[in-house]
Amino acid sequence: MKITKKEDREEKLVLIAMIVDKVVLGRICSKWQPNLFRNRYANIIANWCIDFYRQYEKPPMAHVESIYETWAEEVDDKKIVQLIEKFLESLNRQYKTLKHQSNSDYLIDLAGTYFNRVKLERLVDVVEGDLDRGKVEKANNNVTSFNHIELGGGEGIDVLQNKEAIREAFDQKSDPLIIYPGDLGKFFKDSFERDGFVAFLGREKVGKSWWLLDVAYRGLMKRRKVAFFEAGDNSQHQIMRRFMVRASRHPLFPQKIYYPIKIKINKEENYQIQMSYKKKTFKKPLTYAKAVKSCKFLMKKRLRTKNPLLKLSCHPNSSLSVQGIKSILQQWEIENWVPDIIIIDYADILDMSWQGLEGRDRINNTWKQLRSLSQTYHCLVVTATQADADAYDKQLLTEKNFSEDKRKAAHVTGMLGINQTEDEKEQGITRLNWIFLRERSFNKYKCVCSAGNLWIGNPAIKSSF
């Protein structure tokens, strides 16, 4: 049977995950059967991982090399030893990448799909052989006795006894993909987690795109893989300039800016916001050379990798659909690039031409599909949506300020209000409040104040309750 490059890639990804990822190895260990990999050498290495986990409850990681050396000394067939060594070398580059960046739930889904495909391929070969020999009853028995491996999506979990599933649930909750400093960190807590779907709600020109860019940039600084889909609110040139401004911390044009160094809410004086600034003067514009130098510095000193972490895909207004996003992500999957965070700027201007649906049902289905993205890729999806006309006269947005279809809120794990008066806009102040939030209590009337400066692309430099 001809093996495609995609199948070979999947096999290597699953095997590498068994070497470096405790969550993936633990789940596979609980379902392990002999020879689940198509490749003989992959099965040998997988058995090393399973044995190591059962003894130490962790993946072998760098120990796989010493395991290989011990195994090689005990094997007489030097040809097999050389082939295993060559196979391990082929894993080396991907091993180093996945060691630091692993989307465990996605890889578990991938493993389940791959193992069942291998088992089905072998079943087809056996059944065809039985039929060729006229053994119809034996072929039928082989089909009816086939056992599907439940691993990943749709897996039946023993809620009270599956220790791995219990551990994963708590590990994921305690490890958000993005962590903000200061009071913003206390406000967001673990809301930016895998499988999350968070939306910013705000009126026009209140900074929705800047907050989406901020989430993307902070995800990048945490070495997460971030997919940024620009659906038409900005052109490619415009959004690239914004990213360069943020990366270089330098405005596009020569000017004086006021950099927030302190923000305080004075509760004794009717909750007035008190600010302290540091004036910075930029005598030169941001240039191409300065932008490239800043990017190189980030890659070398901060991220310490040459692997792509932030991918940008730009589209004209109302031309990008959720299905289009899925198609792009599938292409990136072939390149071994699966996002931890998906940013969509923004949901209201996506193409919502769903066959058989009209009006608000199109909007509802679009938001359902966005939620599905977070669950399919086990990633965080963040977008923004427009508030209604009443938002222009309100100090604080609530659940009543939705636009077009209130069912948007039914699909998000969290919805944030972006609140700002004209005076606050002048000072670079934004008030955020939770309008909806699953899994923990919240007060929609309690805001966190964030001070930033959009001339350097940062809406969240200082924060305070």
C-alpha positions as CSV (number, residue, x, y, z in Angstrom):
1,M,0.0,0.0,0.0
2,K,1.3,3.4,-1.0
3,I,2.0,5.7,2.0
4,T,1.4,9.4,1.4
5,K,3.6,12.2,2.8
6,K,0.6,13.3,5.0
7,E,0.4,9.8,6.6
8,D,4.2,9.7,7.1
9,R,4.0,13.1,8.8
10,E,1.2,12.1,11.1
11,E,3.1,9.0,12.1
12,K,6.1,11.0,13.0
13,L,4.1,13.6,14.9
14,V,2.4,11.1,17.0
15,L,5.6,9.2,17.8
16,I,7.5,12.4,18.7
17,A,4.6,13.4,21.0
18,M,4.9,10.0,22.7
19,I,8.6,10.9,23.3
20,V,8.1,14.4,24.7
21,D,4.5,15.0,25.8
22,K,3.3,13.5,29.1
23,V,-0.4,14.1,28.3
24,V,-0.3,12.4,24.9
25,L,1.8,9.5,26.1
26,G,-0.4,9.0,29.1
27,R,-3.6,8.8,27.0
28,I,-2.0,6.5,24.4
29,C,-0.6,4.3,27.1
30,S,-4.1,3.7,28.5
31,K,-5.2,2.4,25.0
32,W,-2.0,0.9,23.8
33,Q,-2.1,-2.3,21.7
34,P,0.8,-4.0,19.9
35,N,1.9,-2.6,16.5
36,L,-0.4,0.4,16.2
37,F,2.1,2.2,14.0
38,R,2.4,1.2,10.4
39,N,6.2,1.4,10.6
40,R,8.0,-1.4,12.3
41,Y,10.7,0.9,13.7
42,A,8.1,3.3,15.0
43,N,6.5,0.5,17.0
44,I,9.8,-0.4,18.6
45,I,10.4,3.2,19.8
46,A,6.7,3.5,20.9
47,N,7.1,0.4,23.1
48,W,10.1,2.1,24.7
49,C,8.0,5.1,25.5
50,I,5.1,3.0,26.9
51,D,7.5,1.0,29.1
52,F,9.2,4.1,30.3
53,Y,5.8,5.8,31.2
54,R,4.5,2.8,33.0
55,Q,7.6,2.8,35.2
56,Y,8.2,6.6,35.8
57,E,4.8,8.2,34.7
58,K,6.6,10.7,32.4
59,P,7.8,10.7,28.8
60,P,11.4,9.5,28.1
61,M,12.3,12.8,26.2
62,A,16.2,12.9,26.1
63,H,16.3,9.4,27.8
64,V,15.2,7.9,24.5
65,E,18.8,8.1,23.3
66,S,20.1,6.1,26.2
67,I,17.3,3.6,25.8
68,Y,18.3,3.2,22.2
69,E,21.9,2.6,23.2
70,T,21.0,-0.1,25.7
71,W,18.7,-1.7,23.2
72,A,21.3,-1.6,20.4
73,E,23.9,-3.4,22.6
74,E,21.4,-6.3,23.1
75,V,20.4,-6.7,19.4
76,D,22.5,-8.9,17.1
77,D,21.0,-7.7,13.9
78,K,23.1,-4.6,13.1
79,K,21.1,-3.7,10.1
80,I,18.0,-3.2,12.2
81,V,20.1,-1.2,14.7
82,Q,21.2,1.1,11.9
83,L,17.7,1.5,10.5
84,I,16.4,2.5,14.0
85,E,19.2,5.0,14.4
86,K,18.4,6.5,11.0
87,F,14.7,6.7,11.9
88,L,15.5,8.5,15.2
89,E,17.7,10.9,13.3
90,S,14.7,11.7,11.0
91,L,12.7,12.7,14.0
92,N,15.4,14.9,15.5
93,R,14.4,18.3,14.1
94,Q,10.7,17.9,14.8
95,Y,11.5,16.5,18.2
96,K,13.2,19.7,19.3
97,T,10.3,21.8,18.1
98,L,7.5,19.8,19.7
99,K,9.4,19.5,22.9
100,H,8.7,23.2,23.5
101,Q,5.4,23.6,21.6
102,S,2.9,20.8,21.9
103,N,-0.9,21.0,21.4
104,S,-1.6,17.9,23.4
105,D,-5.3,17.5,22.7
106,Y,-4.9,18.0,19.0
107,L,-2.2,15.4,18.9
108,I,-4.3,12.9,20.9
109,D,-7.1,13.4,18.2
110,L,-4.5,12.9,15.5
111,A,-3.2,9.7,17.2
112,G,-6.7,8.2,17.5
113,T,-7.4,8.9,13.8
114,Y,-4.0,7.5,12.7
115,F,-4.2,4.3,14.8
116,N,-7.7,3.5,13.6
117,R,-6.7,4.1,10.0
118,V,-3.8,1.7,10.4
119,K,-6.0,-1.0,12.0
120,L,-8.6,-0.6,9.3
121,E,-6.0,-0.9,6.5
122,R,-4.8,-4.2,8.1
123,L,-8.4,-5.4,8.4
124,V,-9.0,-4.7,4.7
125,D,-5.9,-6.7,3.8
126,V,-7.0,-9.6,6.0
127,V,-10.6,-9.6,4.8
128,E,-9.6,-9.4,1.1
129,G,-7.3,-12.4,1.7
130,D,-10.1,-14.4,3.3
131,L,-12.5,-13.5,0.4
132,D,-9.8,-14.5,-2.2
133,R,-9.6,-17.9,-0.5
134,G,-13.4,-18.2,-0.4
135,K,-13.5,-18.0,3.4
136,V,-16.6,-15.7,3.6
137,E,-17.5,-16.6,7.1
138,K,-14.0,-16.0,8.4
139,A,-14.0,-12.6,6.7
140,N,-17.3,-11.7,8.3
141,N,-16.0,-12.8,11.7
142,N,-12.9,-10.6,11.3
143,V,-15.1,-7.6,10.4
144,T,-17.5,-8.1,13.4
145,S,-14.7,-8.6,15.8
146,F,-12.9,-5.4,14.8
147,N,-12.3,-3.1,17.9
148,H,-12.2,0.6,17.3
149,I,-9.6,2.5,19.4
150,E,-11.4,5.2,21.4
151,L,-8.8,8.0,21.7
152,G,-9.4,11.7,21.2
153,G,-12.6,13.3,20.0
154,G,-15.7,11.3,20.9
155,E,-13.7,9.0,23.3
156,G,-15.8,7.4,26.0
157,I,-14.2,8.4,29.3
158,D,-14.6,6.7,32.7
159,V,-15.2,9.9,34.6
160,L,-14.4,8.5,38.1
161,Q,-11.5,6.3,37.2
162,N,-9.6,7.8,34.3
163,K,-6.8,9.5,36.1
164,E,-5.2,10.9,32.9
165,A,-8.4,12.7,31.9
166,I,-8.8,14.1,35.5
167,R,-5.1,15.3,35.5
168,E,-5.5,16.9,32.0
169,A,-8.6,18.8,33.0
170,F,-6.8,20.5,35.9
171,D,-3.4,21.0,34.1
172,Q,-5.1,22.8,31.2
173,K,-7.1,25.1,33.5
174,S,-3.9,26.0,35.4
175,D,-1.9,26.8,32.2
176,P,-3.6,29.6,30.2
177,L,-2.2,30.4,26.8
178,I,-1.8,34.1,27.6
179,I,-1.1,35.7,31.0
180,Y,-1.4,39.5,31.5
181,P,0.5,41.3,34.1
182,G,-0.9,43.2,37.1
183,D,-4.6,43.7,37.6
184,L,-5.4,42.7,34.0
185,G,-4.0,39.3,34.9
186,K,-6.3,39.1,37.9
187,F,-9.2,40.1,35.8
188,F,-8.6,37.7,32.9
189,K,-7.2,34.8,35.2
190,D,-7.4,31.6,33.1
191,S,-10.0,32.8,30.5
192,F,-7.5,32.6,27.7
193,E,-7.3,28.8,27.8
194,R,-7.3,26.0,25.2
195,D,-10.8,25.3,23.9
196,G,-11.8,28.8,24.8
197,F,-13.8,31.2,22.6
198,V,-13.6,34.9,23.7
199,A,-15.0,37.9,22.0
200,F,-14.5,41.7,22.6
201,L,-17.7,43.7,22.3
202,G,-17.4,47.4,21.5
203,R,-18.7,50.3,19.4
204,E,-16.9,51.6,16.3
205,K,-13.3,53.0,16.7
206,V,-13.0,52.0,20.3
207,G,-9.9,49.8,19.8
208,K,-11.3,46.3,19.1
209,S,-8.6,45.5,16.5
210,W,-5.9,46.8,18.8
211,W,-7.0,44.5,21.6
212,L,-7.0,41.6,19.2
213,L,-3.5,42.5,18.1
214,D,-2.5,42.7,21.7
215,V,-3.7,39.2,22.4
216,A,-1.9,37.9,19.4
217,Y,1.4,39.6,20.4
218,R,1.2,38.4,24.0
219,G,0.5,34.9,22.7
220,L,3.6,35.2,20.5
221,M,5.7,36.3,23.4
222,K,4.6,33.2,25.2
223,R,6.0,31.2,22.3
224,R,2.5,30.1,21.2
225,K,1.6,29.5,17.6
226,V,-0.8,32.3,16.6
227,A,-2.9,32.4,13.5
228,F,-4.2,36.0,12.8
229,F,-7.0,36.2,10.2
230,E,-7.6,39.8,9.0
231,A,-11.1,39.6,7.6
232,G,-11.1,43.1,6.0
233,D,-11.1,45.6,8.8
234,N,-7.5,46.4,7.8
235,S,-5.5,45.7,4.7
236,Q,-2.3,43.6,4.8
237,H,-0.2,46.7,4.7
238,Q,-2.1,48.3,7.5
239,I,-2.0,45.4,9.9
240,M,1.6,44.7,9.1
241,R,2.5,48.3,10.1
242,R,0.6,47.8,13.3
243,F,2.6,44.7,14.1
244,M,5.8,46.4,13.3
245,V,4.9,49.4,15.5
246,R,4.3,46.9,18.4
247,A,7.4,44.9,17.8
248,S,9.6,48.0,17.6
249,R,7.8,50.0,20.3
250,H,8.2,53.0,17.9
251,P,5.4,55.1,16.3
252,L,5.1,55.4,12.6
253,F,5.7,59.1,12.6
254,P,8.0,61.5,14.6
255,Q,6.1,62.7,17.6
256,K,5.9,63.0,21.4
257,I,3.9,60.3,23.2
258,Y,2.8,59.9,26.8
259,Y,3.8,56.5,28.1
260,P,1.7,55.4,31.2
261,I,3.8,54.6,34.2
262,K,1.0,54.5,36.8
263,I,-2.8,54.2,37.0
264,K,-4.8,54.4,40.1
265,I,-8.6,54.3,40.9
266,N,-9.3,56.8,43.6
267,K,-12.3,55.2,45.4
268,E,-12.5,58.2,47.9
269,E,-13.1,60.6,45.0
270,N,-16.0,59.0,43.2
271,Y,-13.7,56.4,41.5
272,Q,-11.7,58.9,39.5
273,I,-8.9,57.5,37.4
274,Q,-5.6,59.1,38.2
275,M,-2.7,58.7,35.7
276,S,1.0,59.3,35.7
277,Y,2.9,59.5,32.4
278,K,6.4,59.6,31.1
279,K,6.9,61.7,28.0
280,K,8.9,60.1,25.2
281,T,10.0,61.9,22.1
282,F,10.6,60.1,18.8
283,K,12.5,62.3,16.3
284,K,12.5,59.8,13.5
285,P,9.7,57.8,11.8
286,L,9.6,54.0,12.0
287,T,11.5,52.7,9.0
288,Y,11.8,49.3,7.3
289,A,15.3,48.9,8.6
290,K,14.2,49.6,12.2
291,A,11.3,47.2,11.9
292,V,13.4,44.3,10.5
293,K,16.0,44.9,13.2
294,S,13.3,44.7,15.9
295,C,11.9,41.5,14.5
296,K,15.4,39.9,14.4
297,F,16.0,40.9,18.0
298,L,12.7,39.4,19.1
299,M,13.4,36.1,17.2
300,K,16.9,35.8,18.6
301,K,16.6,37.2,22.2
302,R,13.0,36.8,23.2
303,L,11.6,33.9,21.2
304,R,14.9,32.1,20.6
305,T,13.6,30.2,17.6
306,K,13.5,30.5,13.8
307,N,10.3,28.6,13.5
308,P,7.2,30.6,12.5
309,L,5.0,31.4,15.4
310,L,2.8,34.2,14.1
311,K,1.0,33.7,10.7
312,L,-1.1,36.4,9.1
313,S,-3.7,35.7,6.5
314,C,-5.4,38.8,5.0
315,H,-8.7,39.0,3.0
316,P,-11.0,41.6,1.5
317,N,-14.1,42.5,3.5
318,S,-16.8,39.8,3.6
319,S,-14.7,37.4,1.4
320,L,-13.4,35.1,4.2
321,S,-15.7,32.5,5.6
322,V,-15.3,30.1,8.5
323,Q,-14.9,27.3,6.0
324,G,-12.2,29.4,4.3
325,I,-10.4,29.6,7.6
326,K,-10.6,25.9,8.0
327,S,-9.2,25.3,4.6
328,I,-6.2,27.6,5.3
329,L,-5.6,25.8,8.6
330,Q,-5.7,22.4,6.9
331,Q,-3.1,23.6,4.5
332,W,-0.9,24.8,7.4
333,E,-1.4,21.4,9.1
334,I,0.3,19.7,6.1
335,E,3.2,22.0,6.9
336,N,3.2,20.8,10.6
337,W,1.9,24.1,11.8
338,V,-1.2,23.9,14.1
339,P,-2.2,27.0,16.0
340,D,-2.6,27.4,19.7
341,I,-4.4,30.7,19.2
342,I,-6.7,31.9,16.4
343,I,-7.4,35.6,16.1
344,I,-10.2,36.8,13.7
345,D,-10.4,40.5,13.1
346,Y,-13.4,40.4,13.2
347,A,-16.4,38.1,13.2
348,D,-19.0,40.5,11.9
349,I,-17.3,41.0,8.5
350,L,-16.9,37.3,7.7
351,D,-18.7,35.9,4.7
352,M,-21.8,34.3,6.2
353,S,-23.3,32.8,3.1
354,W,-24.6,29.6,4.6
355,Q,-26.7,27.5,2.2
356,G,-30.3,27.3,3.3
357,L,-29.9,30.0,6.0
358,E,-30.9,33.6,6.0
359,G,-30.7,36.6,8.3
360,R,-29.8,36.0,11.9
361,D,-29.6,32.3,11.4
362,R,-26.5,32.9,9.3
363,I,-24.9,34.9,12.1
364,N,-25.8,32.3,14.7
365,N,-24.3,29.5,12.5
366,T,-21.1,31.5,11.9
367,W,-20.6,31.9,15.7
368,K,-21.4,28.2,16.2
369,Q,-18.7,27.3,13.6
370,L,-16.2,29.7,15.3
371,R,-16.8,27.8,18.5
372,S,-16.2,24.5,16.7
373,L,-12.8,25.8,15.6
374,S,-11.7,26.1,19.2
375,Q,-12.9,22.6,19.9
376,T,-11.5,21.0,16.7
377,Y,-8.0,22.4,17.1
378,H,-8.1,22.5,20.9
379,C,-7.0,26.1,20.7
380,L,-8.1,29.6,21.9
381,V,-10.3,31.5,19.4
382,V,-10.5,35.3,20.0
383,T,-12.6,37.7,17.9
384,A,-14.5,41.0,18.2
385,T,-18.1,42.1,17.5
386,Q,-19.9,45.4,17.0
387,A,-22.1,46.8,19.8
388,D,-25.5,48.3,19.1
389,A,-26.3,51.9,18.6
390,D,-27.2,52.4,22.2
391,A,-23.5,51.7,23.1
392,Y,-22.5,55.2,22.0
393,D,-24.3,56.8,24.9
394,K,-23.5,54.2,27.6
395,Q,-20.8,54.3,30.2
396,L,-20.8,50.5,30.5
397,L,-21.8,47.8,28.1
398,T,-24.0,44.9,29.2
399,E,-25.7,41.9,27.7
400,K,-28.3,44.2,26.2
401,N,-25.8,45.8,23.8
402,F,-25.5,43.0,21.4
403,S,-25.9,43.7,17.7
404,E,-27.9,41.6,15.2
405,D,-28.3,38.3,17.1
406,K,-28.1,37.8,20.9
407,R,-27.3,34.1,20.3
408,K,-23.6,35.1,19.8
409,A,-23.3,35.1,23.6
410,A,-24.5,31.5,23.7
411,H,-21.4,30.2,21.9
412,V,-18.6,32.2,23.6
413,T,-16.9,31.1,26.8
414,G,-16.4,34.8,27.6
415,M,-17.5,38.1,26.2
416,L,-15.7,41.4,27.2
417,G,-17.1,44.9,27.0
418,I,-14.7,47.6,25.8
419,N,-15.8,50.8,27.5
420,Q,-14.4,54.3,26.8
421,T,-15.5,57.9,27.0
422,E,-14.0,60.6,24.8
423,D,-11.9,61.9,27.7
424,E,-10.6,58.3,28.5
425,K,-9.8,57.8,24.8
426,E,-7.7,61.0,24.9
427,Q,-5.8,59.6,27.9
428,G,-5.4,56.1,26.4
429,I,-7.6,54.5,29.1
430,T,-9.9,51.6,28.4
431,R,-12.4,50.0,30.9
432,L,-13.0,46.3,30.4
433,N,-15.8,44.3,31.9
434,W,-17.0,40.8,31.7
435,I,-20.5,40.6,30.0
436,F,-20.6,36.8,29.9
437,L,-18.1,34.4,31.4
438,R,-18.4,30.6,31.9
439,E,-17.0,28.5,34.7
440,R,-16.5,31.2,37.3
441,S,-18.5,34.0,38.9
442,F,-18.2,37.6,37.6
443,N,-19.6,41.0,38.2
444,K,-20.6,42.7,34.9
445,Y,-20.5,46.1,36.6
446,K,-16.9,45.7,37.9
447,C,-14.3,47.0,35.5
448,V,-10.5,46.8,35.2
449,C,-9.0,50.0,33.9
450,S,-6.2,49.6,31.3
451,A,-3.8,52.4,30.3
452,G,-1.9,52.2,27.1
453,N,-0.8,54.1,24.0
454,L,-1.9,53.1,20.6
455,W,0.8,55.1,18.8
456,I,3.2,52.3,20.0
457,G,0.5,49.6,19.5
458,N,0.0,48.7,23.1
459,P,-3.5,49.2,24.8
460,A,-2.4,47.5,28.0
461,I,0.7,48.9,29.6
462,K,-0.6,49.5,33.1
463,S,-3.9,48.4,34.8
464,S,-5.9,48.8,38.0
465,F,-9.2,47.9,39.6
